[in-house]
């Protein structure tokens, strides 16, 4: 939980103003399932950074917070993804926007619906609510209630 707060602070300091943030959600691991549950949160950011520079900052923040890149879907301290960049559609060697597979992942769609239910996916031309209603992902996504 503290790592999420630290990540948000670094995002605010290094990328841009956080306009909105979803609740935190707990989900089972996706991909490699024999690992601890993940905590997920979606934030809307106002930034002057280009998508490429934003990705560099995201990677720097992940590294500062202890992320080690080993194998795909491996357990990790933090994973920050750029899901959307306004209505931009972008595909480069390092970055694809909108994030690939978002329409197949409840752990991204449920917090997106919380903060931007009517935001339209620029390629699929469906709202986040519509994407969630069509999503076939069966992994449970539950609001995280921190222990006091």
Secondary structure by P-SEA (a helix, b strand, c coil): caaaaaaaaaaaaccccccccccbbbbcccccccccbbbbbbbbbbccccaaaaaaaaaaaaaaaccccccccccccccccccccccbbbbccccccccccccccaaaaaaaaacccccccccccccaaaaaaaccccbbbbbbbbcc
